[in-house]
């Protein structure tokens, strides 16, 4: 098979499209012939040498894919060779074949083409598991989504809006803020020009955010605790702003708040299967009826994965960047 691999840590230029040994479906696995995958922040970290795959996972980069079932491992039921599917991966997506535990393989939502489906598994699983299974988002809650124009952010805005939350979001340009509003954000905040704590307090008449979905980590910790409503839940899913910060426990205790940090990649196969089943049950119908739409900035060939990584690192993109195994892509 072919795969985009980084033989040594470094910048986007270290990615090479080369032949590697074929993936094989073990017991309980589904072998997927990959049509497309998508770039995620974790992919950049792995390429740089900062985020190795969990034990037993493929060393090849890539946390999601779409494609067709090529073979079934021993004991797998519910799929047939040729089925169109998408999948949540622990690694291996930047290749033409990938073996996936069956519980992490999902049908393509109705009305979604196979290439577009590659942009869904990681964001849908991340957003649903964190907003609903961890933070317990409820209709009427004030939801603050940081980085609203990214892949996670664009999906979280739409899901929060669909579930009846009031969505507030941060982004860095007027164009991105306008796009977030078009997805259902009720309040948009320019993080270059505004203090998000003050902006949220003003927009909520002092109530604050019941749930905060944060991709920044250390640099936003104090502000996120400050902006929480009584009983608020801060869920940290990224560390783009650093790993270490001081936490004011008194401020958190006064609000009876919670700070929760989560990661999806290292969870057990069973946990991922539970999340994927919930996504199929609760999220896919919203995608199928158009309530939530995948947001894709650009589609490029997997052989040009370096281009996708450079674009993602620039921060100029909105939504997801998809990589196809076909020899050409849409520039």
C-alpha positions in Angstrom: 0.0 0.0 0.0 1.0 3.7 -0.2 1.2 6.0 2.8 2.3 9.5 3.7 5.0 9.0 6.4 7.4 11.1 8.4 10.7 9.2 8.7 12.2 11.8 10.9 10.5 14.5 13.0 10.3 17.9 11.4 8.3 20.4 9.4 5.7 19.5 6.7 8.5 18.8 4.2 9.5 15.6 6.0 6.3 13.9 4.8 6.9 11.4 2.0 4.4 9.4 0.0 5.9 5.9 -0.2 5.2 2.2 -0.4 4.8 0.4 3.0 3.7 -3.1 4.0 0.0 -3.7 3.6 -2.3 -3.3 6.6 -4.0 -6.6 7.6 -7.3 -7.1 9.4 -6.7 -9.0 12.6 -9.5 -10.6 14.7 -12.3 -8.1 15.3 -10.9 -5.7 12.7 -12.3 -4.2 9.5 -9.9 -3.5 6.7 -10.8 -0.3 4.9 -9.7 0.7 1.5 -9.2 4.4 2.2 -10.8 7.0 -0.1 -9.9 10.0 2.0 -8.6 11.1 5.4 -8.4 14.5 7.1 -5.7 16.6 8.8 -6.0 17.1 12.6 -3.9 19.0 15.1 -2.7 15.8 16.5 -1.2 14.8 13.1 1.0 17.9 13.2 2.2 17.0 16.7 3.0 13.5 15.7 4.9 14.6 12.6 7.0 16.9 14.8 7.8 14.0 17.2 5.6 15.2 20.1 2.6 12.8 20.0 3.5 9.2 19.5 0.6 6.7 18.8 -0.7 4.7 21.7 0.6 1.2 22.2 -0.4 -1.2 19.4 -1.6 1.5 17.0 -0.2 2.1 13.6 2.9 4.3 13.4 1.3 6.0 10.3 -0.3 9.4 11.0 -4.1 9.8 10.6 -7.0 9.7 13.1 -9.9 9.2 10.7 -10.8 8.0 7.3 -13.6 7.1 4.8 -13.6 4.4 2.3 -15.0 0.9 1.4 -14.7 -2.3 3.4 -12.0 -4.4 1.8 -11.9 -7.4 4.2 -13.3 -8.6 7.5 -11.2 -10.0 10.4 -12.3 -13.0 12.3 -15.5 -12.6 14.3 -16.6 -9.4 12.6 -20.3 -9.1 11.7 -22.5 -6.3 10.6 -20.4 -5.3 7.6 -19.9 -6.6 4.1 -17.0 -6.2 1.6 -17.8 -3.1 -0.5 -19.8 -1.2 2.2 -19.1 2.5 2.3 -17.9 3.5 5.8 -16.0 6.1 7.8 -13.9 5.3 10.9 -12.3 6.8 14.0 -8.7 5.7 14.1 -5.8 5.6 16.6 -3.5 5.9 13.6 -3.0 4.8 10.1 -5.3 7.1 8.2 -2.7 8.5 5.9 -2.6 5.3 3.8 -4.5 3.5 1.1 -5.4 0.7 3.5 -6.1 0.7 7.3 -7.2 -1.9 9.8 -9.8 -0.6 12.3 -11.5 -2.2 15.3 -15.1 -2.9 14.1 -16.6 -0.8 16.9 -14.9 2.3 15.5 -16.3 1.8 12.0 -19.5 3.7 11.2 -21.8 3.9 8.2 -21.5 7.0 6.0 -24.4 9.4 7.0 -27.1 9.4 4.4 -26.7 12.1 1.8 -22.9 12.5 2.5 -20.5 11.6 -0.3 -17.6 9.3 0.5 -14.8 12.0 0.4 -16.7 14.4 2.6 -17.3 11.7 5.1 -13.6 11.6 5.9 -14.0 15.0 7.7 -16.6 13.7 10.2 -15.4 10.9 12.5 -12.8 12.7 14.6 -14.8 16.0 15.1 -18.1 14.2 15.6 -16.7 11.9 18.2 -14.7 14.6 19.9 -17.5 17.1 20.1 -20.3 14.7 21.1 -18.2 12.9 23.7 -17.1 16.2 25.3 -20.2 18.3 25.1 -22.7 15.6 25.9 -21.0 12.7 27.6 -18.5 14.7 29.7 -20.0 18.2 30.1 -23.7 17.3 30.0 -24.7 20.2 27.8 -28.4 21.1 28.1 -30.8 23.2 26.1 -30.6 26.7 27.3 -27.0 26.5 28.4 -24.5 29.1 27.4 -21.8 27.3 25.5 -18.5 29.0 24.8 -16.5 27.4 21.9 -12.9 28.6 21.5 -11.5 28.5 18.0 -14.9 28.4 16.4 -13.6 28.5 12.8 -11.5 25.3 13.1 -12.7 21.7 12.4 -13.8 21.1 16.0 -15.2 24.6 16.4 -17.3 24.6 13.3 -18.9 21.3 14.3 -19.3 22.3 18.0 -21.1 25.5 17.0 -23.6 23.5 14.9 -24.2 20.8 17.4 -24.6 23.2 20.3 -27.1 25.2 18.2 -29.0 22.1 17.2 -29.3 21.0 20.8 -30.8 24.3 21.9 -27.7 25.9 23.6 -26.8 29.6 23.2 -23.5 29.4 21.4 -20.7 32.0 21.9 -17.5 31.6 20.1 -14.0 33.1 19.5 -12.2 33.5 16.2 -9.4 35.7 14.9 -10.7 37.5 11.8 -14.0 39.3 10.8 -14.5 36.7 8.0 -14.1 33.8 10.4 -16.5 35.4 12.9 -19.1 36.0 10.2 -18.8 32.3 9.1 -19.2 31.2 12.7 -22.4 33.3 12.9 -23.7 31.6 9.7 -23.3 28.2 11.4 -25.4 29.2 14.4 -23.2 31.1 16.8 -25.3 33.7 18.6 -22.3 35.7 19.8 -18.9 36.0 18.1 -15.8 37.4 19.8 -12.7 38.6 18.1 -9.9 37.3 20.4 -7.5 39.9 18.9 -9.7 42.8 19.8 -11.8 41.7 22.7 -11.4 40.2 26.2 -13.5 37.1 25.9 -14.3 37.1 29.6 -15.8 40.5 29.4 -17.6 39.8 26.2 -19.2 36.6 27.5 -20.3 38.3 30.7 -21.8 41.2 28.8 -23.6 38.9 26.3 -25.0 36.7 29.2 -26.0 39.5 31.5 -23.3 38.4 34.0 -24.3 34.7 34.0 -21.2 33.4 32.3 -20.7 30.2 30.3 -22.3 27.0 31.6 -19.9 24.9 29.3 -16.6 26.0 27.8 -14.9 23.9 25.1 -11.3 24.9 25.0 -8.5 24.1 22.7 -5.9 26.5 24.1 -5.0 25.0 27.5 -2.6 26.9 29.8 -2.9 30.4 28.3 -6.7 30.4 28.6 -7.1 28.6 31.9 -7.5 31.6 34.2 -9.9 33.3 31.8 -11.9 30.2 31.3 -12.3 29.7 35.1 -13.2 33.4 35.4 -15.9 33.1 32.7 -17.6 30.0 34.1 -21.1 30.3 35.4 -22.1 28.8 38.8 -21.8 25.0 38.3 -20.0 25.6 35.0 -17.9 22.9 33.3 -14.6 23.7 31.5 -13.5 20.9 29.1 -10.0 21.3 27.9 -9.3 19.3 24.7 -6.1 21.0 23.4 -2.9 22.7 24.5 -2.2 25.2 21.7 -1.6 27.8 24.4 0.7 25.7 26.5 0.7 22.9 29.0 1.2 24.5 32.5 -0.7 27.2 34.3 -1.7 28.2 37.8 -5.2 27.2 38.8 -7.0 29.4 41.3 -8.9 26.8 43.3 -10.7 29.4 45.3 -12.2 30.9 42.2 -13.3 27.5 41.0 -14.7 26.4 44.3 -16.8 29.6 44.7 -18.5 28.7 41.4 -18.7 25.0 42.2 -17.2 24.6 38.8 -15.3 21.7 37.2 -12.2 21.6 35.0 -12.0 18.4 33.0 -9.3 17.5 30.5 -9.9 14.8 27.9 -8.2 13.1 25.0 -9.8 10.8 22.5 -6.9 9.0 20.9 -5.7 7.0 23.9 -9.0 5.8 25.1 -9.8 2.0 25.1 -11.3 0.3 22.1 -14.5 -0.2 24.2 -14.8 3.5 25.1 -14.3 4.5 21.4 -16.9 2.0 20.3 -19.4 3.5 22.8 -18.7 7.0 21.5 -19.0 5.9 17.9 -22.3 4.2 18.6 -23.6 7.4 20.2 -22.4 9.4 17.3 -24.3 7.2 14.8 -27.4 7.3 16.9 -27.5 11.0 17.8 -25.3 12.9 15.4 -25.6 11.2 12.0 -29.4 12.0 11.8 -28.5 15.7 12.2 -25.9 15.4 9.4 -28.3 13.5 7.2 -31.0 16.1 7.4 -28.6 19.0 6.9 -28.8 20.4 10.4 -25.0 19.9 10.7 -22.9 20.1 7.6 -19.2 19.2 7.3 -17.1 22.3 6.7 -14.1 21.6 4.4 -11.6 24.3 3.5 -9.7 22.3 0.8 -9.2 18.8 -0.6 -5.7 17.7 -1.7 -4.1 14.4 -2.7 -2.6 12.4 0.1 0.7 12.4 -1.8 0.7 16.2 -1.1 0.1 15.8 2.7 2.8 18.4 3.3 0.6 21.0 1.6 -2.3 20.2 4.0 0.0 20.4 7.1 1.5 23.7 6.0 -2.0 25.2 5.5 -3.2 23.9 8.9 -0.1 25.3 10.6 -0.7 28.7 9.0 -4.1 29.0 10.7 -5.6 30.4 7.5 -8.1 27.5 7.0 -11.7 27.3 8.1 -13.0 23.9 9.0 -11.3 20.7 7.8 -8.6 19.9 5.3 -9.3 16.6 3.5 -6.7 14.3 1.8 -7.7 11.9 -0.9 -6.0 8.7 -2.0 -6.9 9.6 -5.6 -4.0 10.9 -7.7 -5.5 14.3 -8.0 -7.5 16.6 -5.7 -9.4 19.9 -5.8 -7.0 22.7 -5.2 
